[in-house]
Amino acid sequence: MNADPDPTRTDIDSTPGAVLLEFGAWWCGYCQSAKPLIEAALQQFPQARHIKVEDGKGRPLGRSFSVKLWPTLIFLTDGEEKSRLVRPSDRTQIEAGLRSIT
């Protein structure tokens, strides 16, 4: 996932514009399957910022969003959650979520 320190909930809540917040783990099979779908969908929406968060036990950001399964995609506008997808299996689902925030 991302080598940078995880953002805090305050960071996410104050991020302007369209954001796709992705929770998962590098070793997760569902996450690996969804990765090309997410990347393809994001190519259609370059104005959306993509923030990947390595989630797991003891990770407060995932808990603050009540993440239970990976990957969980949360679509935000100006820090406000508009929708979410859990274990997406179709690029069109992801594109619909991105369309709703851009």
Secondary structure, 3 states (H helix, E strand, C coil): CCCCCCCCHHHHHCCCCEEEEEEECCCCHHHHHHHHHHHHHHHCCCCCEEEEEECCCCCHHHHHCCCCCCCEEEEEECCEEEEEEECCCCHHHHHHHHHHHC
